[in-house]
Amino acid sequence: MVTRYAHVARALMEAIADGRYPVGSLLPNELELTEQFAVSRSTVRAAMRELQASGIVSRKRNAGTRVEASSPQGSARGFTQSLESIEAVQQFGVETERHVQRVSEIVADEKLSRALGCQPGRRWLRISFLRMVPGDSKPICWTDVYIDDTFAREVRSRMDSHPDIFGTLVEKISGRRFIEIRQDISAVGVSRDLADPLKVTPGAHALSIRRQYFFSSNEMAEVSLSVHPAERYTYSTRLTRRQAETR
């Protein structure tokens, strides 16, 4: 699956590389881009953040979005693998639907603690749901979100009115910001208990994605475990060679 913001970012990147928006020129404003791509302003803003993070554009209030380079830029040395910004993860939640299947409180045993990367005995609120693209009958994934027990009661009371990812709800409740998401991806076979809700056969190829959410104090307050059937989800990364430092 390619999300709307990624489609917009890619289309603009190709237009810049082709010279339709030369270096030094201004991109169309947000309103014009929403009309051009038939997307929301939040989607356009997410696409702009991706282009800005890659060094292709710069943005200044009341001055517009200026093209700075025709290809991704960087200043660090060696290789850097850029996965997703936190904002991009949040945007994924905006553009899809969450269908909650069950909610429970759980204490991590040895097996679960290894899966989450926490100490055994830690208490969590577990929310299990299917993630859907509007209008599509087949789920993108099954996700189990584990939220620290500190926030459990308030998350329960507010989750139905919060369509975005749970990470943004935890931020609102705590008054803090997640500054890091650590992500691990592995290939798995769909288990028998998930095969039916995901509408695949048991053992079907899938991607398993674990995301651990951290506050600035290196405090992990949330973990998500997702299983994505292979034919419905593509996770794309871009590897760039950074320019070596001059001596």
Long-range contacts (C-beta under 8 A, 24 or more apart in sequence): 1-133, 1-140, 1-232, 1-233, 1-234, 2-234, 2-236, 3-91, 3-92, 3-95, 4-37, 4-39, 4-43, 4-95, 5-39, 5-43, 5-44, 5-46, 5-47, 5-50, 5-88, 5-91, 5-95, 6-47, 6-50, 6-88, 6-236, 7-37, 8-33, 8-37, 8-39, 8-43, 8-44, 8-47, 9-46, 9-47, 9-48, 9-50, 9-51, 11-37, 12-47, 12-51, 13-51, 13-54, 13-56, 16-56, 16-67, 16-70, 17-70, 17-71, 19-70, 21-67, 22-67, 23-67, 23-68, 23-69, 23-70, 24-66, 24-67, 25-66, 25-67, 26-64, 26-65, 26-66, 26-67, 27-57, 27-64, 27-65, 27-66, 27-67, 29-64, 29-65, 42-91, 42-94, 43-91, 43-94, 43-95, 46-87, 46-88, 46-91, 49-85, 49-87, 49-88, 50-85, 50-88, 53-82, 53-85, 54-82, 72-238, 72-240, 74-240, 74-242, 74-243, 75-242, 75-243, 76-242, 77-242, 77-243, 77-244, 77-245, 78-242, 79-239, 79-240, 79-241, 79-242, 80-239, 80-240, 80-242, 81-237, 81-239, 82-237, 82-238, 82-239, 82-240, 83-183, 83-237, 84-181, 84-183, 86-178, 86-179, 86-180, 86-181, 89-165, 89-167, 89-181, 89-211, 90-164, 90-165, 90-167, 90-168, 92-165, 93-163, 93-164, 93-165, 93-168, 94-163, 94-164, 95-133, 96-131, 96-132, 96-133, 96-134, 96-140, 97-131, 97-132, 97-133, 97-134, 97-163, 98-129, 98-130, 98-131, 98-132, 98-163, 99-129, 99-130, 99-131, 99-132, 99-139, 100-127, 100-128, 100-129, 100-159, 101-128, 101-129, 101-130, 101-197, 102-127, 102-128, 103-127, 103-128, 103-156, 103-159, 105-149, 105-152, 106-146, 115-210, 115-225, 116-146, 116-210, 116-212, 116-223, 116-225, 117-210, 117-212, 117-220, 117-223, 118-220, 118-223, 122-148, 122-149, 123-148, 123-149, 123-152, 124-148, 124-149, 124-152, 124-223, 125-149, 125-151, 125-152, 125-155, 125-156, 127-155, 127-159, 127-166, 130-197, 130-198, 131-226, 137-199, 138-198, 138-199, 138-229, 138-232, 139-197, 139-198, 139-199, 139-229, 139-232, 140-228, 140-232, 140-233, 141-198, 141-209, 141-226, 141-227, 141-228, 141-229, 141-232, 141-233, 142-194, 142-197, 142-198, 142-226, 142-227, 143-224, 143-225, 143-226, 143-227, 144-224, 144-225, 144-226, 145-222, 145-223, 145-224, 146-222, 146-223, 146-224, 146-225, 147-221, 147-222, 148-220, 148-221, 148-222, 150-221, 151-221, 166-222, 166-224, 167-213, 167-222, 170-213, 170-221, 170-222, 174-215, 174-221, 176-215, 176-216, 177-215, 177-216, 178-213, 178-214, 178-215, 178-221, 178-222, 179-214, 179-215, 179-216, 180-213, 180-214, 181-211, 181-212, 181-213, 181-214, 182-211, 182-212, 182-214, 183-209, 183-210, 183-211, 183-212, 184-209, 184-210, 185-209, 185-235, 188-227, 190-227, 190-229, 191-227, 194-227, 198-227, 198-229, 200-229, 204-229, 204-230, 205-229, 205-230, 206-230, 207-233, 207-235, 209-235
